[in-house]
Amino acid sequence: MENLKQLRAKLKAQIDRDNVEQILSFIGYEVTRDHKFKIRDEEKTPSASIRHDGYIKDFGGDGFGGDIVAFLHEIHGQTLSDAVHYVADCLGVHNG
């Protein structure tokens, strides 16, 4: 578990708006030029935004707020470990 915490700390230092947008685009979200996207398919307009530091805020629906790891864990149902490792792979960050 300690290694997972260390890896997540490394990720927090690397995460920014651009790489969060790339990860979201890769998993199927359409991110607008003003850094907004729809979390839920039934939405007509974007319901979430990405701050410059990569923090995601859902201003509709559930009111989610967190980083891309938390988004994958809480919204997509990945285990925390899987979410951390997925983002680490995307960013080329490795523990050790």
C-alpha positions as semicolon CSV with decimal commas, in nm:
position;residue;x (nm);y (nm);z (nm)
1;M;0,000;0,000;0,000
2;E;0,289;0,235;0,075
3;N;0,416;0,198;-0,281
4;L;0,072;0,291;-0,411
5;K;0,072;0,606;-0,196
6;Q;0,421;0,696;-0,318
7;L;0,322;0,643;-0,680
8;R;0,007;0,852;-0,636
9;A;0,217;1,133;-0,483
10;K;0,446;1,123;-0,787
11;L;0,143;1,142;-1,014
12;K;0,003;1,445;-0,835
13;A;0,325;1,629;-0,912
14;Q;0,294;1,539;-1,283
15;I;-0,077;1,590;-1,348
16;D;-0,188;1,900;-1,533
17;R;-0,479;2,004;-1,755
18;D;-0,316;1,886;-2,078
19;N;-0,246;1,530;-1,969
20;V;-0,586;1,498;-1,801
21;E;-0,747;1,607;-2,128
22;Q;-0,540;1,351;-2,318
23;I;-0,640;1,069;-2,083
24;L;-1,007;1,168;-2,097
25;S;-0,997;1,188;-2,477
26;F;-0,830;0,848;-2,496
27;I;-1,105;0,686;-2,288
28;G;-1,378;0,842;-2,502
29;Y;-1,466;1,185;-2,367
30;E;-1,489;1,490;-2,593
31;V;-1,314;1,779;-2,421
32;T;-1,395;2,126;-2,550
33;R;-1,143;2,406;-2,613
34;D;-1,253;2,566;-2,286
35;H;-1,163;2,242;-2,101
36;K;-1,515;2,114;-2,035
37;F;-1,672;1,777;-2,100
38;K;-1,987;1,573;-2,042
39;I;-1,957;1,308;-1,773
40;R;-2,294;1,147;-1,846
41;D;-2,410;1,044;-2,195
42;E;-2,758;1,191;-2,154
43;E;-2,628;1,544;-2,099
44;K;-2,681;1,804;-2,369
45;T;-2,403;2,034;-2,249
46;P;-2,076;1,977;-2,063
47;S;-2,113;1,924;-1,691
48;A;-1,751;1,916;-1,579
49;S;-1,442;2,128;-1,620
50;I;-1,069;2,075;-1,582
51;R;-0,863;2,333;-1,395
52;H;-0,507;2,419;-1,498
53;D;-0,374;2,185;-1,226
54;G;-0,578;1,893;-1,365
55;Y;-0,849;1,901;-1,097
56;I;-1,184;1,787;-1,236
57;K;-1,502;1,951;-1,107
58;D;-1,849;1,823;-1,191
59;F;-2,080;2,122;-1,165
60;G;-2,386;1,913;-1,245
61;G;-2,516;1,578;-1,132
62;D;-2,314;1,422;-0,854
63;G;-2,087;1,716;-0,779
64;F;-1,768;1,509;-0,816
65;G;-1,441;1,686;-0,756
66;G;-1,094;1,532;-0,773
67;D;-0,798;1,434;-0,984
68;I;-0,798;1,192;-1,277
69;V;-0,717;0,898;-1,048
70;A;-1,022;0,971;-0,832
71;F;-1,231;1,019;-1,148
72;L;-1,137;0,677;-1,282
73;H;-1,193;0,520;-0,940
74;E;-1,520;0,689;-0,842
75;I;-1,687;0,752;-1,179
76;H;-1,558;0,457;-1,382
77;G;-1,546;0,204;-1,101
78;Q;-1,181;0,107;-1,135
79;T;-1,009;-0,009;-0,822
80;L;-0,787;0,258;-0,673
81;S;-0,480;0,050;-0,755
82;D;-0,588;0,005;-1,118
83;A;-0,664;0,377;-1,154
84;V;-0,325;0,477;-1,012
85;H;-0,139;0,233;-1,235
86;Y;-0,339;0,333;-1,544
87;V;-0,257;0,701;-1,497
88;A;0,105;0,616;-1,418
89;D;0,130;0,421;-1,743
90;C;-0,029;0,706;-1,938
91;L;0,218;0,956;-1,793
92;G;0,521;0,728;-1,803
93;V;0,568;0,755;-1,426
94;H;0,705;0,454;-1,244
95;N;0,760;0,387;-0,877
96;G;1,110;0,307;-0,776
